[in-house]
Amino acid sequence: MLNKEKMFTIYALRCKNNGRLYIGRTSNLNNRIQVHFQELISGRYTNLLMLDDFKKYGKENFEIYVLEENIPYSQRTKEYDYMRKYNTFEEKYGYNRGDKGKKKKKTFNFIYEMPPCNYNSTNIQPQEKEGG
């Protein structure tokens, strides 16, 4: 059963070479980041776009951003607000797709600021209405 009093962190993994972001939410940031990298390194990562970029550019070209901490369960949908803000469902800008042993403790360098946004909403042209 999910503990509704547990606090969450919203984070982003960013490829420095192309600016693509993966935005996620977790209650254990160190563990979640470790799992991301274990699966990427082993080639078992389910997000093939991110896996391809990881193989091409390497771990050193992926940054970890902490976007927001201490998010209560009742506000868990904030993760989607960030996905929409950075348009991470679009392959050009992000990796979010609705993806689906012994763990060695590691530390990660977290960047406590917003990542650069390579998505510019002013470039979006309004769609024309059908029939006129």
FENNORFEN-V69079 format. One record per helix or strand of 3 or more residues. SS is the DSSP state (@ for helix, = for strand). FROM is the first residue (numbers start at 1). LEN is the number of residues. If there is no record, write none. Layout:
BEGIN
<<SS & FROM & LEN> <SS & FROM & LEN>>
END
This chain:
BEGIN
<<= & 7 & 9> <= & 21 & 6> <@ & 29 & 14> <@ & 48 & 10> <@ & 59 & 3> <= & 62 & 11> <@ & 73 & 3> <@ & 78 & 8> <@ & 121 & 3>>
END
